[in-house]
Amino acid sequence: MSAFSARLGHRCVWVVALVGVLWVPAPKAQFSARVSHVEVYATVTDRGGAPLRALPRDAFTVEEDGLPQTVTLFAAGEFPLALAVAVDRSFSVSAEQLQRAVSAARSLVSLLKADDRAMLIAIGSQTEVLSQLSGDHDQTLAALGSLDRWGTTPLYDAVATGIDAIQPATGRRALVLFSDGVDRGSRTHESDLLAYARRKDVLVYPIATG
């Protein structure tokens, strides 16, 4: 396989770690090494959306710029999720839209497993972390209850901030964004944000509330 179907809801997750080693000669017969690990998380499903399990290592092909890469570590199983939930609460979002977003976010957090972690990010004139990344899901649910409409929407800046907030977490990382998609006043350009997101190890799921 050269392509994977990644779905947040399925827990049959395969992990591939790629290692590249560069040896650099140094004086006095010494040498130094630079090792780069790239983690690739994938959920493989059949055409009906059911997860495929027990796939062997040789069922996977990983390429970069069309060139095959060496897979040095391979593991399959259920891996904890670190989830950032970002909710647009700006005045461009109606009270009804915000209520729907909060309800959807509650449902999502309630479905997390015990070893999953979540955090809540509120998007207004400023991007605020209302609950830090934690396995205490009740803390995130309580923070959702405190959301009210406020401010404008520097949406692209907020998404970049959300990616940075969840990037240091271990394991699978995802950002789920509830917004009407309207940006006002971001310093970050849309194309720059897309390029930035592609360089990070965070899956971003934008959900339109309009």
PAZAPA-4460 file (N, C-alpha, C; in steps of 0.05 Angstrom, whole numbers, plus 32768, in hexadecimal, padded with zeros to 4 digits):
% residues 210
    n_x    n_y    n_z   ca_x   ca_y   ca_z    c_x    c_y    c_z   seq   type   mol
   8011   7FE8   8000   8000   8000   8000   8011   8019   8000     1      M     A
   800A   802C   7FF1   8018   8045   7FF0   8007   805C   7FFB     2      S     A
   7FEE   8057   8002   7FDC   806B   800C   7FCC   805F   8023     3      A     A
   7FC7   806F   8038   7FB7   8066   804F   7F9E   8077   8052     4      F     A
   7F89   806B   805C   7F71   807A   8063   7F71   807E   8081     5      S     A
   7F76   8096   808A   7F78   809C   80A7   7F5E   80A6   80B1     6      A     A
   7F52   8099   80C5   7F39   80A2   80D1   7F3B   80A3   80EF     7      R     A
   7F32   80B9   80FA   7F35   80BE   8116   7F26   80A9   8127     8      L     A
   7F0F   809F   811D   7EFF   808E   812D   7F09   8071   812F     9      G     A
   7F19   8068   811C   7F23   804C   811C   7F3C   804A   812D    10      H     A
   7F3F   8035   813C   7F55   8032   814F   7F69   801E   8145    11      R     A
   7F66   8012   812D   7F7B   7FFF   8123   7F90   8010   8115    12      C     A
   7FA4   8018   8124   7FB7   802C   811A   7FD2   801F   8117    13      V     A
   7FDE   8023   8100   7FF8   8018   80FB   800D   802E   80FD    14      W     A
   8024   8028   8109   8039   803C   810D   8051   8034   80FD    15      V     A
   805C   8046   80ED   8074   8042   80DE   8088   8057   80E7    16      V     A
   80A0   804F   80EE   80B5   8062   80F4   80CB   8060   80E0    17      A     A
   80D2   8075   80D3   80E7   8075   80BF   8100   8082   80CB    18      L     A
   8117   8076   80C5   8130   8080   80D1   8143   8086   80BA    19      V     A
   814E   809E   80BA   8164   80A4   80A7   817C   80AC   80B6    20      G     A
   8193   80A2   80AF   81AC   80A7   80BE   81C0   80B4   80AB    21      V     A
   81CB   80CA   80B4   81E0   80D8   80A5   81FA   80D8   80B5    22      L     A
   820F   80CC   80AB   8228   80CB   80B9   823A   80E2   80AE    23      W     A
   8244   80F2   80C1   8255   8109   80B9   8271   8105   80C5    24      V     A
   8285   8103   80B4   82A0   80FF   80BE   82A9   8117   80CF    25      P     A
   82B9   8112   80E3   82C3   8126   80F5   82E1   8122   80F9    26      A     A
   82EF   8136   8102   830C   8133   8106   8312   811D   811A    27      P     A
   832C   8112   8118   8336   80FE   812A   8326   80E4   812A    28      K     A
   831E   80DD   8111   8310   80C3   810D   82F6   80C1   811D    29      A     A
   82EB   80D7   8126   82D1   80D6   8133   82BB   80DC   811F    30      Q     A
   82A3   80D5   8126   828D   80DB   8115   8274   80E2   8125    31      F     A
   8262   80EF   8119   8248   80F5   8126   8232   80EB   8115    32      S     A
   821A   80E8   8121   8203   80DD   8112   81EB   80EF   8117    33      A     A
   81DB   80F2   8103   81C1   80FF   8105   81AC   80EB   80FD    34      R     A
   819A   80E5   8110   8185   80D1   810B   816A   80E0   810A    35      V     A
   815A   80DA   80F6   8140   80E6   80F3   812B   80D1   80F3    36      S     A
   8118   80D3   8106   8102   80C0   8107   80E8   80CE   80FD    37      H     A
   80DA   80C1   80EC   80C1   80CC   80E2   80AB   80B7   80E9    38      V     A
   8098   80BF   80F9   8082   80AD   8101   806B   80B1   80ED    39      E     A
   8060   809A   80E4   804A   809B   80D1   8033   808A   80DE    40      V     A
   801D   8097   80E5   8006   8089   80F0   7FF2   8085   80DA    41      Y     A
   7FE6   806E   80D8   7FD2   8069   80C3   7FBD   8056   80CD    42      A     A
   7FA5   805A   80C5   7F8F   8048   80C9   7F86   803D   80AE    43      T     A
   7F87   8023   80AA   7F80   8017   8090   7F65   800B   8092    44      V     A
   7F53   8013   807F   7F38   8009   807F   7F31   7FFC   8064    45      T     A
   7F1D   7FEB   8064   7F13   7FE0   804B   7F00   7FF4   803E    46      D     A
   7EF4   7FEC   8028   7EE2   7FFE   8019   7EC9   8005   8029    47      R     A
   7EC2   7FF4   803C   7EAB   7FFA   804C   7EB1   800A   8065    48      G     A
   7ECB   8011   8069   7ED2   8021   8080   7EDB   8011   8098    49      G     A
   7EDA   7FF6   8097   7EE2   7FE6   80AD   7F01   7FE4   80AF    50      A     A
   7F0C   7FE6   80C7   7F29   7FE5   80C9   7F34   7FC9   80C1    51      P     A
   7F4B   7FCA   80B3   7F59   7FB1   80AC   7F6E   7FAC   80C1    52      L     A
   7F6E   7F94   80CB   7F81   7F8D   80E0   7F95   7F78   80D7    53      R     A
   7FAA   7F74   80E6   7FBE   7F5F   80E1   7FCC   7F62   80C6    54      A     A
   7FCF   7F7A   80BC   7FDE   7F7E   80A4   7FFC   7F7B   80AA    55      L     A
   800A   7F6D   8099   8027   7F69   809E   8037   7F81   8095    56      P     A
   8050   7F82   809E   8062   7F97   8097   8065   7F9B   8079    57      R     A
   8066   7F85   806A   806B   7F87   804D   8052   7F90   803E    58      D     A
   803C   7F96   804C   8024   7FA1   803E   8026   7FBF   803B    59      A     A
   803B   7FCB   8046   803D   7FE8   8046   8055   7FF1   8036    60      F     A
   8051   8006   8027   8067   8014   8019   8066   8031   8020    61      T     A
   807C   803D   8029   807D   8059   8030   8090   8067   801D    62      V     A
   8087   807C   8010   8097   808B   7FFD   8098   80A8   8005    63      E     A
   80AE   80B5   7FFE   80B2   80D2   8002   80BC   80DD   7FE7    64      E     A
   80AC   80EF   7FDC   80B3   80FB   7FC2   80B6   80E5   7FAD    65      D     A
   80A6   80D0   7FAF   80A7   80BA   7F9B   80BC   80A6   7FA0    66      G     A
   80CD   80A9   7FB5   80E2   8097   7FBA   80DB   8085   7FD2    67      L     A
   80DE   806A   7FD0   80D8   8059   7FE7   80EB   805D   7FFE    68      P     A
   80DF   805C   8016   80EE   8061   802F   80F0   8047   803F    69      Q     A
   8105   8044   804E   8109   802C   805E   80F9   802E   8077    70      T     A
   80E9   801A   807C   80D9   8018   8095   80E9   8008   80A9    71      V     A
   80F1   8014   80BF   8102   8007   80D2   80F3   7FFD   80EB    72      T     A
   80DC   8009   80F1   80CC   8001   8108   80AF   7FFF   80FF    73      L     A
   80A2   7FEA   8108   8086   7FE6   80FF   8076   7FDA   8117    74      F     A
   8060   7FE6   811D   804F   7FDC   8133   8032   7FE1   812D    75      A     A
   8021   7FCF   8137   8004   7FD2   8133   7FF6   7FD1   814E    76      A     A
   7FE0   7FDF   8151   7FD1   7FDE   816A   7FC1   7FF8   816E    77      G     A
   7FB7   7FFB   8186   7FA8   8013   818D   7FBB   8027   819B    78      E     A
   7FBE   803F   8190   7FD0   8053   819B   7FC0   806B   81A5    79      F     A
   7FC7   8075   81BC   7FB8   808B   81C7   7FB8   80A4   81B5    80      P     A
   7FA3   80B3   81B7   7F9F   80CB   81A7   7FA3   80E4   81B8    81      L     A
   7FB2   80F7   81AE   7FB3   8112   81BB   7FA3   8125   81A9    82      A     A
   7F8D   812F   81B3   7F79   813E   81A3   7F76   815A   81AD    83      L     A
   7F7A   816D   819A   7F74   8189   819F   7F59   8190   8192    84      A     A
   7F46   8199   81A2   7F2C   81A1   8198   7F2C   81C0   8197    85      V     A
   7F2A   81CC   8180   7F2A   81E9   817D   7F0E   81F2   8174    86      A     A
   7F02   8204   8183   7EE7   820E   817D   7EE8   822C   8178    87      V     A
   7EDD   8233   8160   7EDB   824F   8159   7EC3   825B   8168    88      D     A
   7EC8   826E   817A   7EB3   827A   8189   7EB0   8298   8183    89      R     A
   7EBB   82A0   816C   7EBA   82BC   8165   7E9E   82C5   815E    90      S     A
   7E9A   82E0   815B   7E80   82EA   8156   7E76   82E4   8139    91      F     A
   7E88   82DA   8128   7E7F   82D2   810D   7E6F   82B7   810E    92      S     A
   7E72   82AA   8125   7E63   8291   812A   7E49   8298   8139    93      V     A
   7E33   828E   8130   7E1A   8294   813E   7E19   8284   8158    94      S     A
   7E07   828C   8169   7E03   827D   8182   7DFB   8260   817D    95      A     A
   7DEA   825C   8169   7DE2   8241   8162   7DF9   8230   8157    96      E     A
   7E0A   823D   8146   7E21   822E   813C   7E34   8227   8152    97      Q     A
   7E39   8239   8165   7E4B   8233   817B   7E3F   821C   818C    98      L     A
   7E25   821D   8190   7E19   8207   81A0   7E1C   81EC   8193    99      Q     A
   7E19   81EC   8178   7E1D   81D2   8169   7E3A   81C9   816B   100      R     A
   7E4C   81DC   8169   7E69   81D4   816A   7E70   81C9   8186   101      A     A
   7E66   81D6   819B   7E6B   81CD   81B6   7E5F   81B1   81BA   102      V     A
   7E47   81AD   81B0   7E3A   8193   81B3   7E4A   817D   81A4   103      S     A
   7E53   8183   818C   7E63   8170   817D   7E7D   816A   818B   104      A     A
   7E8A   817F   8196   7EA3   817B   81A4   7E9F   816A   81BD   105      A     A
   7E89   816E   81CB   7E83   815E   81E2   7E81   8141   81DB   106      R     A
   7E73   813B   81C5   7E6F   8120   81BC   7E8A   8113   81B5   107      S     A
   7E9B   8123   81A8   7EB5   8119   81A0   7EC6   8112   81B9   108      L     A
   7EC8   8125   81CC   7ED8   8120   81E4   7ECD   8108   81F4   109      V     A
   7EB3   8105   81F4   7EA6   80F0   8204   7EAD   80D4   81F8   110      S     A
   7EB4   80D3   81DE   7EBB   80BA   81D2   7ED8   80B2   81D5   111      L     A
   7EE9   80C4   81E0   7F05   80BE   81E4   7F09   80A7   81F8   112      L     A
   7F1D   8098   81F3   7F24   8082   8206   7F34   808D   821E   113      K     A
   7F36   807C   8232   7F42   8085   824B   7F5F   808F   8248   114      A     A
   7F6E   8082   8235   7F8A   808A   8232   7F8E   80A1   821D   115      D     A
   7F78   80AA   8211   7F79   80C1   81FF   7F7A   80DB   820F   116      D     A
   7F87   80EF   8204   7F88   8109   8211   7F7B   811F   81FF   117      R     A
   7F70   8133   820C   7F63   8149   81FD   7F6A   8164   8209   118      A     A
   7F67   8178   81F8   7F6A   8194   8201   7F56   81A4   81F1   119      M     A
   7F4E   81BC   81FC   7F3B   81CD   81EF   7F47   81E8   81E9   120      L     A
   7F44   81F1   81D0   7F4E   820A   81C7   7F37   821B   81BE   121      I     A
   7F34   8234   81C8   7F1F   8246   81C1   7F2A   825B   81AE   122      A     A
   7F1C   8260   8197   7F25   8273   8183   7F14   828B   8183   123      I     A
   7F20   82A2   818A   7F13   82BC   8189   7F28   82D0   8181   124      G     A
   7F26   82E8   818B   7F3B   82FC   8184   7F56   82F2   818D   125      S     A
   7F56   82E1   81A2   7F6E   82D3   81AA   7F68   82B6   81AB   126      Q     A
   7F7D   82A6   81A7   7F7A   8289   81A8   7F82   8280   81C4   127      T     A
   7F6F   8274   81D2   7F74   826D   81EE   7F71   824F   81F2   128      E     A
   7F83   8243   8202   7F81   8227   820A   7F71   8227   8224   129      V     A
   7F58   821E   8223   7F47   821E   823A   7F4A   8205   824B   130      L     A
   7F54   81EF   8240   7F5C   81D8   8250   7F75   81CC   8244   131      S     A
   7F89   81C7   8254   7FA2   81BC   824B   7F9E   819F   8244   132      Q     A
   7FB1   8194   8234   7FB0   8179   822B   7FB1   8166   8244   133      L     A
   7F9D   8155   8246   7F9A   8145   825E   7F88   812D   8258   134      S     A
   7F8C   8118   8268   7F7B   8101   8266   7F61   8105   8276   135      G     A
   7F5E   811B   8283   7F46   8122   8292   7F32   812E   827F   136      D     A
   7F22   811D   8273   7F0F   8126   825F   7EF9   8137   826B   137      H     A
   7EF3   8133   8285   7EDF   8144   8291   7EE8   8162   8292   138      D     A
   7F02   8166   8294   7F0D   8181   8294   7F08   818E   8279   139      Q     A
   7F0B   8180   8264   7F06   818B   8249   7EE8   8190   8245   140      T     A
   7ED7   817E   824E   7EBB   8181   824C   7EB1   819A   825C   141      L     A
   7EBD   819E   8273   7EB5   81B5   8284   7EBD   81CF   8276   142      A     A
   7ED5   81CF   8269   7EDE   81E7   825B   7ECC   81ED   8243   143      A     A
   7EC2   81D9   8236   7EAF   81DD   8220   7E96   81EC   8229   144      L     A
   7E8E   81E7   8242   7E76   81F4   824C   7E7A   8211   8252   145      G     A
   7E93   821B   8252   7E99   8237   8258   7E9B   8248   823F   146      S     A
   7E99   823C   8227   7E9C   824B   820E   7E85   825E   8209   147      L     A
   7E8B   8276   8202   7E77   8289   81F8   7E83   8299   81E1   148      D     A
   7E73   82A7   81D2   7E7C   82B5   81BB   7E8C   82CE   81C3   149      R     A
   7EA3   82D1   81B5   7EB4   82E8   81BB   7EC8   82ED   81A5   150      W     A
   7ECC   8305   819D   7EE2   830E   818D   7EDF   8308   816F   151      G     A
   7EF5   830D   8161   7EF7   8309   8144   7F04   82EE   813F   152      T     A
   7F0C   82E9   8125   7F15   82CE   811E   7F2F   82CE   810E   153      T     A
   7F46   82D0   811B   7F5F   82CB   810D   7F63   82AD   810A   154      P     A
   7F53   82A1   80F9   7F51   8284   80F8   7F6B   8276   80F0   155      L     A
   7F78   8280   80DC   7F91   8273   80D3   7FA6   8274   80E9   156      Y     A
   7FA8   828B   80F7   7FBB   828C   810D   7FB3   8278   8123   157      D     A
   7F99   8275   8128   7F90   8263   813D   7F96   8246   8136   158      A     A
   7F93   823F   811D   7F99   8223   8115   7FB6   821D   8119   159      V     A
   7FC8   8230   8111   7FE4   822C   8115   7FEB   8229   8133   160      A     A
   7FDE   8239   8143   7FE2   8237   8160   7FD8   821C   816B   161      T     A
   7FC1   8212   8161   7FB7   81F8   8169   7FCA   81E2   8161   162      G     A
   7FD5   81E3   8149   7FE8   81CF   8141   8000   81CF   8153   163      I     A
   800B   81E6   8159   8022   81E8   816B   801C   81DE   8187   164      D     A
   8003   81E1   8190   7FFB   81D9   81AB   7FFB   81BA   81AE   165      A     A
   7FF3   81AC   8199   7FF0   818F   819A   8009   8181   818F   166      I     A
   8019   818E   8180   8031   8182   8173   8043   8174   8187   167      Q     A
   8049   8180   819F   805D   8173   81B1   8052   8159   81BE   168      P     A
   8039   8153   81BB   802D   813B   81C8   8039   8122   81BB   169      A     A
   8038   810C   81C9   8042   80F3   81BF   802B   80E3   81B3   170      T     A
   8031   80D0   81A2   801D   80BF   8196   800E   80CE   817F   171      G     A
   7FF6   80C4   8179   7FE6   80D1   8164   7FDD   80ED   816D   172      R     A
   7FDE   8100   815A   7FD7   811B   8161   7FC3   8125   814C   173      R     A
   7FAE   8132   8156   7F9A   813D   8144   7F8E   8157   814E   174      A     A
   7F86   8168   813C   7F79   8181   8142   7F5E   8181   8134   175      L     A
   7F48   8182   8143   7F2D   8184   8138   7F24   81A0   813B   176      V     A
   7F1D   81AD   8125   7F16   81C9   8125   7EF9   81CD   811D   177      L     A
   7EEA   81DA   812F   7ECE   81E2   812A   7ECE   8200   8124   178      F     A
   7EC6   8207   810B   7EC6   8223   8104   7EB4   8228   80EC   179      S     A
   7EAC   8241   80E8   7E9D   8248   80D0   7EB0   824D   80B8   180      D     A
   7ECA   824D   80BE   7EDE   8250   80A8   7EE5   826C   80A1   181      G     A
   7ED9   8280   80AF   7EDE   829C   80A9   7EF7   82A5   80B8   182      V     A
   7F0B   82B0   80A9   7F23   82BA   80B5   7F22   82D9   80B4   183      D     A
   7F2A   82E5   80CB   7F2B   8302   80CC   7F45   830A   80DB   184      R     A
   7F57   8316   80CC   7F6F   8322   80D9   7F86   8310   80DF   185      G     A
   7F88   82F8   80D3   7F9F   82E7   80D8   7FB8   82F3   80CC   186      S     A
   7FCE   82EF   80DA   7FE8   82F6   80CE   7FF1   82DF   80BC   187      R     A
   7FE7   82C7   80C1   7FEE   82B0   80B1   7FDD   82AE   8098   188      T     A
   7FEA   82AA   8081   7FDC   82A7   8068   7FD2   828A   8065   189      H     A
   7FBC   8287   8057   7FB1   826C   8054   7FC5   8258   8049   190      E     A
   7FD3   825F   8034   7FE6   824C   8027   7FFD   8246   803A   191      S     A
   8005   825A   804A   801B   8255   805D   8011   8242   8073   192      D     A
   7FF8   8244   807B   7FED   8232   808F   7FED   8216   8085   193      L     A
   7FE4   8212   806C   7FE3   81F7   8061   7FFF   81EB   8060   194      L     A
   8012   81FA   8057   802E   81F0   8056   8038   81EA   8072   195      A     A
   8031   81FB   8086   803A   81F6   80A1   802E   81DD   80AD   196      Y     A
   8014   81D8   80A7   8006   81C1   80B1   8012   81A7   80A6   197      A     A
   801A   81A8   808C   8026   8190   807F   8041   8189   808B   198      R     A
   804E   819C   8097   8069   8196   80A3   8066   818A   80BF   199      R     A
   804E   818B   80CB   804B   8182   80E6   803F   8166   80E7   200      K     A
   8040   8159   80FF   8036   813E   8102   801B   813F   8110   201      D     A
   800A   8151   8106   7FEF   8154   8111   7FDA   8152   80FB   202      V     A
   7FC7   8140   80FE   7FB1   813E   80EB   7F9D   8154   80F2   203      L     A
   7F94   8163   80DF   7F81   8179   80E4   7F66   8172   80D6   204      V     A
   7F51   8173   80E6   7F36   816D   80DC   7F25   8187   80E0   205      Y     A
   7F22   8197   80CB   7F10   81AE   80CC   7EF3   81A6   80C8   206      P     A
   7EE2   81B0   80D9   7EC5   81AA   80D7   7EB6   81C4   80D6   207      I     A
   7EA7   81C9   80C0   7E99   81E2   80BB   7E7F   81E2   80CC   208      A     A
   7E7B   81F8   80DA   7E63   81FB   80EA   7E4D   820A   80DC   209      T     A
   7E53   8215   80C4   7E3F   8225   80B5   7E2E   8213   80A4   210      G     A
***
